[in-house]
Amino acid sequence: MLKYLGSRLLTFIPTFIGVTLISFAFIRVLPGDPIIVMAGERGMTEERYQELTEQFGFDRPIYEQFWDYFTGVLQGDLGDSFVTKRPVWDEFFALFPATLELAFCAMVFAVVMGLPAGVIAAVNRGKFFDRALMSSALVGYSMPIFWWALLLIIVFSGNLGWTPVSGRIDLVYYFPNSTGFMLIDSLMSGQKGAFASAVRHLVLPAIVLGTIPLAVIARQTRSAMLEVLGEDYIRTARAKGMSPGRINGIHALRNALIPVITVIGLSVGTLLGGAILTETIFSWPGIGKWMLDSIFRRDYPVVQGGLLLTAVMVMVVNLTVDVLYGVINPKIRKR
């Protein structure tokens, strides 16, 4: 197992270097001058512009700028925001709990709904439930996030008034933000109605963000289940009189989980990417909205650090998925 884990860890090195280079180059290929954006065009003299250019090191060759950035990353220094003057580390981890809470709830929604839908569709192949569930999954996968979010806001927030439009909790509640996770903090506060308010604010963003992963998980579960249900050992279990629930829920689903876990792991990147639109539409104060605002402000350290940290987290999730492969199927460890 250690050898298997070590081989997976070795892939981190080139991936990390590549992500560092991409995060450095991404913001610089966008049009716009960060000096002008920061200081404004009014009152910007040529002397002041040159002074700021030298202060932030933009007058140096691009390879020197990248080398300073890369060596700083290796030392754990992602730099300070041009706008707030705060370390990128501090800003990222102050906002990350909000994104993690949203992404976790979205993934729970996707898995809880997607796995049973895929199993039901596979067991009822070619029947009404199969066609209905897979058609719904296709529609869910095809809908743009911003359109789906606005539609749910109009229906559930505007017409029915069941859910709030934006934010994480009603303004009438105030308590220390101890963990950064609003569900936990509101529950710990002891204030009546605080937890229910946090849940109501979380419902729509989680559904919007989890819809595409739900559709992918459902379709992948159906495909994997159909493949497993055609195996000889499944036919043998049926011939022995084993109950359909035991066959489908234990023997078939367990062996169909490997491709499904792969999809779940890859969906983490989709969740973090989709969080940018979702957080912007719902005014959710997480890293997605933070990075989008930083792109508009050409805040180089924030965009570079945010992309890098997000990519590293996706890499860690993929490593965890690889380890789960070895736990579910020990034969994979020997490859």
N, C-alpha and C positions, 0 to 999 in steps of 0.2 A: 504493500500500500504506500509506503514512504517513497519508493522508487517511482511509482505512478504519480504521486503528488509532486515529487521533485521535477519530473519531466514537464508537468503542467506549469510549474512555477517558472521554468526557464523561458517559456513563451512570453512572460511578463516583460522581459528586458527590451526586446525589439519593439513590442507593442507600446511600451511606455515612452520610448524615445520617439516613435512615430507620432504618438498623440501629442507629445510636447511640441514637436515641430509644427504639427497641424494647428494646434491652439495658438501658437505664436504667429503663424502666417495668416490665419483666418481673418482676424480683425484688421490686419494691415492691407489686405486686398480690397477692403471696402472703401468706397470713396468718402472723403471728408478728412479734415485736418484736426487732430485732437487738440492742438493748441488753440485753434480758432473756436472750437466747440467749448473748451474750458473757459477761455478768457473773453470770448465774444468779439465780434468784429468791431464794435464801437470802441474807440479809444485805443485800439491795438496799433501801436507804432512799430516800425521796423526794428527798432532797438529792443523793445519789449518782446517782440516775437523771437528775435535771435536769443535773447536771454533765457526765455522759457524753453526754447529748443535745446540749448546747451544744458539747462538744468535737468531736463528729463532724458538726456542722452540721445535725442533723435538726430543729432548732427553726426553721429558716429556711423561707421559702416554697419549694414544690416547683420552681417555675420557676427560682429562683435556684440551687438545688442542681443542676438540669440544666445551667444555663449554665456553672457552675463545672466540672462534669464534662466538658462538650463542649469548652470552651476548654482544659482540661487535656489532652484527647485530641489536639486539634490541635497542642499543644506536645510531644506524645509522652509525657505523664504519665498513666498509668492508675491511679495511686494505690497505696496500700499495703494489704495484707491486714489485716482487722480481727483475725484470729487469730494469724498468724505475724509480723505487722509487717514483712514483706518486700515489696518492690515486686512488683506483679503481673507486670510484664515478666519479672523474674528467675524467678519461679515457673513462668510459662507456658513459657518457652523451656528450662527445666530438665526439664520433663515432656513437652514436645512431641515430642522425638525418639522416645519410646516409642510414642506414638500414630501418628506418621508411619510408623514401621517396621511397625506392625501394619496400618495402612491401606494402605500400599504393597504388602505381601505379600498382603493380601486382594484388592486390585485386580488384581495379577498373576494370582492364582488365578482370579478371575472372568473376566478377558480370555482367558487361555490355555485355559480350559475353555469359556467362553461363545461365543467366535467360531467355533471349529470345530463346536460343537454346532449353532449357527444355520445355518452353511453346509451341514452334512450334512442337517439337517432340510429345508432349502429344496430341495436337489438331489433328495431322496427324498420330495417332497411327496405326502402321502396314503398313504405306505407305513408299514411297521412302525417304522422308525427315526424318522420324523417324529412319529408319534403318541407313541412312547415318550419321546423327548427333550422334546417340548413338554409332555407330562404331568408329567414330572419337573421341568421348569422351573416349571410352575404350582404344584406341591407345594412346591418350594423357596421360591418367592415368598410363599406363603401361610403358611408356618410362622413363628410368633413367635420372635424371636431368643432370648429367655430359655428357651423350651421346647426349641428345637433345641440350645442350648448344654448344658443339663442332660442331654439325651438322649445327646449325644456324650461327655460326661464320664462318665456311667454305663457306657457301652459300652466306650470306649477307655481311660479312666483307671481306672474301678472294676473292670470285669470282665476286660478284657484286660491292663491295666497297661502299655500302650504309651506313654502320654503323661502328663505331670504334670497336676495339677489346677489349679494357680495359679502365679503368679510369672513371672519372665522367665528365670531360670536357677537351677540347684541351689545350695544354700547352701554347698557344699563349695568352690565356686570364688570367688576374690576377685582382682580386678584393677582398675586405674584405669578409671573411666568417662570415657574421653577424648572420645568423639564423642557419647555418649548412645544410640547405636545398638548394641544388645546383640550383634547378629550380627557387626558389624565389630569391636567391642571384644573379644569372645571370640576372634575369629580372630587379632587382633593380639596377644593375650595370650600365645599359644604354649602355653597349658596344655592338656594332653591331655584330650580329652573335653569341653572348655568349649563349643566351637562346636556340637557335636552336642547338648549339653544345651539351648543357646539355641534350636536348631531345634525340638527336641521340645516346648519350652514354647510356641513360636510356632504350631505346626501347628493345633491346635484353635481358638484364637481367630481365626486368619486364615480358616479354613474357615467358621466361624460368621458372621463379619463379611462374608465375600465371597459367601455363598450368595444373598442377595437380588440384589445387582448381577449375579451370574452369570446368574440367571434372566432378569433384564431384558435383559441384553446378548444372550443367546441368542434370545429372542423378537424383539427388534428386528432382529437380524442376519437372522433368517429372513424377517421381513416385508420388509426392504429388499432382500434377495437375490431374493425372488420378484418384486418389482416390476421390478428390473433385468433379471432373466432373461427377462422378457417384451418387452424392447425390441428394436427392429429390428436394431441393430448386433450384438446377441447372436445373433439368427437368421442374420445374414449371416456371422458368424464360424463358426457351425456348418456353414453351407452350403459354406464354403471348406475344410472338413475340419480345422479347428483342433481340437487335443486338448481333451477336457472339462476336464482339470486346468488348462490355460492359460486357458480361457474362464471357469471358475468362480473360480480363484484369483487371476487378474490383472485381467481386464476387468470381470467382474461385481463381485467383492469391492471393488475400488478405488472404483467408483462407488457402492457401497452403504455406504461407510464414513462418509459425512457424518452421517446420522442415528445411526449407531452411536457415533461420537465424541461427539455430543450427549448420548447416554445415559451414556457413560463420564464425561463432565464433570459431569453432574447427579448421578451416583452418588457423587461425592466428598462432597457434602453428606449423602447417605445413610450413607456410611461414618463420617463424623465424628459424626453423630447416633446411629448404631447402636453406635459405640464406647463410649458411656456405659454401655449395658447390658452389652456384651461385657467391657469393662474391669472393671466391678463384679463380674460373675460369676466372672471368672478372676483377680481381684485384680491386674489389670494396671496398673502405676503410670503412667498417662497422664493427659491433660487431661480425658478423659471422667469418670473416677473423681474427679479433683480438683474438677471443677465440680459434680458431684453432691454430694460432701461439703460443698462451699461453699454450695450451695442449702439444705441441711439446717441449716447453721450461720448462714444469713442473712449471709454474708460478701459484702456488696454490691460492693466493688471487684473481687473475684475473679470473680463471676458476670458483672458488666458487662464487664470486660476480656476474660474468656474468650470470651463470646459475640461481642464485637466482633472480636477477632482471628480467631476461627474463621470468621466471616462474611466478613471481608476475604480470607482465604485461598480461600474458595469463590468469591468474586468474581474473584480472580486466575486461578483455574482456568478459570472461564467465559470470561474474556478470552482465555486461551490457546486454548481451544476455538474461539472466534471467529476467531483468527488462523490456526488450522489449517484452518478452512473456506476461507480465502482461499488457502492453500497448495495444498490439494487441488483446489479449483475456483476458478480465477482470475476467473470471471464474477461471483462473489459480491462481490469487491472493488468492483465498479462500481455496486452497488446503493445 
